[in-house]
Amino acid sequence: MNGEQEGDVMLRGADAAKCSHGFTLQRVVQQHFRGCGLACVAMATGGVVTYDEVAHRARERGWLGEIISVGCTNRRLRLLLRDFGIESEPPVALTNWSRIDASLAIVVTAWPKCPALHYMVYERIRVDDRCADRLLDPLQRMPTGVRWDVTKVLPVTVIRLL
């Protein structure tokens, strides 16, 4: 990553103006084992929409059963985002965190030695006069749900939110 490590926060000095997307995100915990995509859609609305409302919309579209049993596809996630007024770019393969050129995105991640993929919300925020990258993780077992050290998980795909 371009930047320096300060504690477990990755800071970026350049373009601090690009750090903010205009509101602070709050973590939403997934209510189903494979509900990380649903939770990320709710987080991306900035608290306007709840997890239950996203799940209800997925049920209306006939997808909820499949989503909670095998997970959400990128296509369905983007359609759910659009249902709640959020436009997004098509998914792009990602091999390293420094290639994210966005202040807000949904990222498909993987852990070393684990075949499962997992959606998280990537957010670049202002810390003093610099940028910090963080991930909001919807997993229930994460105490705070905030990962400041993004290098501990592997990025696979990024869906940039507009």
N, C-alpha and C positions, 0 to 999 in steps of 0.2 A: 504494500500500500504506500501511496505517497503520503507522508506525514510522519509524525513522531508519536511514540507510545508514551503516555503519561499515566502511570498506574495501569489500569486495564482499559483505558479510553483511548481510542485512536483519534488523534486530532489532525486536522488539515488546516494549514495556514492560509492558503490561497482561496480567493473567491468566497469569503465569509458571507457575502450577500446571498449566495446560492444555498446557504445552509437551511433556510426556513421555507416551509411550504404554506405558512400562514396560520397554522393552528397546532396545538399540542395533541398528540394522539394518546389515548388511554388504551391499555391492554384489555382485550376481550378473551376470556378463557373458553376454549372449545368444550362443548357439552357432549360430544360424541367422540369415540376413539379416533375416527378419521375425519373429524370436523374442523381441522385446522384451516382449510380453505374458507369455510363459512365464517369462522372467527376473524380471518383476515379481511374479508369483505366488510364485516361490521366495524373493525378497527379503522379501515380506510375511510369510512364515512365521518370520522371524527366524533363519534358518539351519538350521531343522529339516529342510527339504526342499530338495533340490538341483534345479538346472535339468533334469538328466537324469530325475529322478523326475517332474517336472511334464510333461516331454515324453513320458515313458512313459504317464502317465495320459491325456494328449491322444491318444496312439496307441490306447490301449484304447477310448477313446470314438469313435474313427474320425475324428478331427479333425486329426491332426498334419500330414498332407500339405497340407491346405488352409491351415492356420495358417502353415506355413513358406513357402508359395508366395504367399499374398495377405495374411496377417496374421490376428490374432485379433480376433474381435468382442467387444464389451463383454459380451454375454450369455455367451459361452463362457468369457471370463476370469472372470466372477463364478461360473460353475459350477465351474471349476477351483479357485477360492478355497474354495468350499464343500466340495469334495472333500477339501481339506486342513484343514478345520475353521475357516475364516475366513469370517465373515458380512460382508456388504457392503450398502450402500444402493444403490438404482438409480442409474444415471448421471444427472448433472445438468449441463446446459450451463453453461459458465463463461466469463466474459469478462474477469475480472481476478483476480489472485492473492489480493487481500484478502477475497474472498468464500468462501475455503475455511475452513470452521469445523470443522477436524479436526486432530488431531495426526498422523494417518497416513491416506494416501489413495493411490490409483493415479490418475494424471492422464494424459489424452490430450493431447498437446502438438503444436504446429506451429511451424515456423520461418517467419519472413517470407520471401516469394517462393519457398516450397517447398510443393508440394501434398501431400507425404507426412505422415501422422500417426504419432506415436510415443508409446508408453507409457513413463512414468517413475514412480518412487515418490516421492511428496511426503511429507516428514517435517518436523514442527516439533519442534525439540529445544531443550533448555536450554543457553544459553551464559552462564555466570556467573549473574546473577539475571534474565536476560531470555530471550525466545524468539528463535530464528533459524529461518528457513525454508530448506530445502535440498531439492534433487532428486537422487535416485540414478538415474543414467543407465546403462542396461545396454549401451550401444553399446561395441563393442570399441575403436574408435578414440579414445575418451575416456580420456586417461591415468589420471586418478584416478576418473572416473565420478561425481564429486560436483560439482554445480552449486550454488554458494551464491547466485549472482545469478539468482534465478528470473525476473527481468524480461527476460532475454535470449531466452526462449522464450514462445510464446503459449499460454495454457491454452485448451483447447477443451471438455473434459468432465472431471468429477471423479467418481470412485467412492470414496466414503468407506468406510473399513474400520472395522468395529465391534469 
